[in-house]
Amino acid sequence: RNTTDYSQKINKKMLQSALYAALAQKLRDGQLKIVAELAPKELKTKNLAAFLNNLTDKRKSTLLVVANSEKEILRIAANLPNTKSLYAKDLNVYDVLTQKYILVGQKALSELVK
């Protein structure tokens, strides 16, 4: 049995800097979009899918970054293919780099800046 742990510690400031650099690159490429409101008027998966199809290519992967108070968006986005949703506090560099489009809500953006 292999019990060797190959993980490495990364300083918090370095990790935060890497996340901001990845988000800045997505913004330059036009793949990061800041939306005033992520939740559609009626909280249905069908409505969220139509909203995402207007903003992104539905065949490409999309990352939804939501505020902690918007947990219902995580629920309605769970059944959408090629869509991943995260709270703003859980955003990481790996998810930013592996997803084609990133949609950030206004509330989530204020949580990211903190």
C-alpha positions as CSV (number, residue, x, y, z in Angstrom):
1,R,0.0,0.0,0.0
2,N,1.3,3.4,-0.9
3,T,0.9,5.8,2.0
4,T,3.1,8.6,0.6
5,D,1.4,12.0,0.3
6,Y,2.6,14.0,-2.6
7,S,0.5,17.1,-2.0
8,Q,2.3,20.4,-1.5
9,K,1.4,23.3,0.6
10,I,0.8,26.6,-1.2
11,N,0.8,29.9,0.6
12,K,-2.6,31.7,0.8
13,K,-1.4,34.8,-1.0
14,M,0.1,32.8,-3.8
15,L,-3.1,30.8,-4.2
16,Q,-5.2,34.0,-4.2
17,S,-2.8,35.6,-6.8
18,A,-3.1,32.5,-9.0
19,L,-6.9,32.7,-8.8
20,Y,-7.0,36.4,-9.7
21,A,-4.6,35.8,-12.6
22,A,-6.7,33.0,-14.0
23,L,-9.9,35.1,-13.7
24,A,-8.1,38.1,-15.3
25,Q,-7.1,35.9,-18.3
26,K,-10.7,34.7,-18.7
27,L,-11.9,38.3,-18.6
28,R,-9.4,39.3,-21.3
29,D,-10.5,36.3,-23.5
30,G,-14.2,37.3,-23.1
31,Q,-15.0,34.1,-21.2
32,L,-15.8,35.7,-17.9
33,K,-19.2,37.4,-17.7
34,I,-20.6,39.3,-14.7
35,V,-24.3,39.1,-14.5
36,A,-26.6,41.3,-12.4
37,E,-28.9,38.4,-11.5
38,L,-28.1,34.7,-12.1
39,A,-31.5,33.4,-10.9
40,P,-34.3,33.6,-13.5
41,K,-37.7,34.9,-12.3
42,E,-39.1,31.4,-12.0
43,L,-36.7,29.0,-10.4
44,K,-36.9,26.2,-12.9
45,T,-34.1,24.3,-14.7
46,K,-35.7,25.0,-18.0
47,N,-35.5,28.8,-17.4
48,L,-31.9,28.6,-16.3
49,A,-31.0,26.6,-19.4
50,A,-32.6,29.2,-21.7
51,F,-30.7,32.0,-19.8
52,L,-27.4,30.1,-20.2
53,N,-28.0,29.4,-23.9
54,N,-28.4,33.2,-24.5
55,L,-25.0,34.0,-22.8
56,T,-22.8,31.0,-23.7
57,D,-22.4,28.2,-26.2
58,K,-24.5,25.3,-24.7
59,R,-22.0,22.7,-25.9
60,K,-19.1,24.3,-23.9
61,S,-18.7,23.9,-20.2
62,T,-19.9,26.7,-17.9
63,L,-19.1,27.5,-14.3
64,L,-21.7,29.4,-12.3
65,V,-20.3,31.3,-9.3
66,V,-23.1,32.1,-6.9
67,A,-23.3,33.9,-3.5
68,N,-23.8,31.9,-0.3
69,S,-27.4,33.2,-0.1
70,E,-28.3,31.8,-3.6
71,K,-28.3,28.1,-2.8
72,E,-31.4,27.5,-5.0
73,I,-29.3,28.2,-8.1
74,L,-27.1,25.2,-7.2
75,R,-30.2,23.0,-7.0
76,I,-31.7,24.1,-10.3
77,A,-28.3,23.9,-12.1
78,A,-27.5,20.4,-10.9
79,N,-29.3,18.7,-13.8
80,L,-27.8,20.8,-16.6
81,P,-25.2,19.1,-18.7
82,N,-21.8,20.8,-19.0
83,T,-22.6,23.1,-16.1
84,K,-20.9,23.3,-12.7
85,S,-21.9,25.6,-10.0
86,L,-19.9,26.7,-6.9
87,Y,-20.2,29.2,-4.1
88,A,-17.9,32.2,-4.4
89,K,-15.9,31.0,-1.3
90,D,-15.3,27.6,-2.9
91,L,-13.9,29.0,-6.2
92,N,-10.5,27.5,-7.1
93,V,-8.0,27.8,-9.9
94,Y,-8.6,24.3,-11.2
95,D,-12.3,24.9,-11.9
96,V,-11.6,28.3,-13.5
97,L,-9.1,26.8,-15.9
98,T,-11.1,23.7,-16.8
99,Q,-14.4,25.4,-17.6
100,K,-14.8,27.4,-20.8
101,Y,-17.2,30.1,-19.6
102,I,-17.6,31.6,-16.1
103,L,-20.7,33.4,-15.1
104,V,-20.4,35.4,-11.8
105,G,-23.4,37.0,-10.1
106,Q,-23.2,40.5,-8.7
107,K,-23.5,39.3,-5.1
108,A,-20.9,36.6,-5.7
109,L,-18.5,39.2,-7.1
110,S,-18.7,41.3,-3.9
111,E,-18.0,38.1,-1.9
112,L,-15.0,37.3,-4.1
113,V,-13.5,40.8,-3.6
114,K,-13.6,40.5,0.2
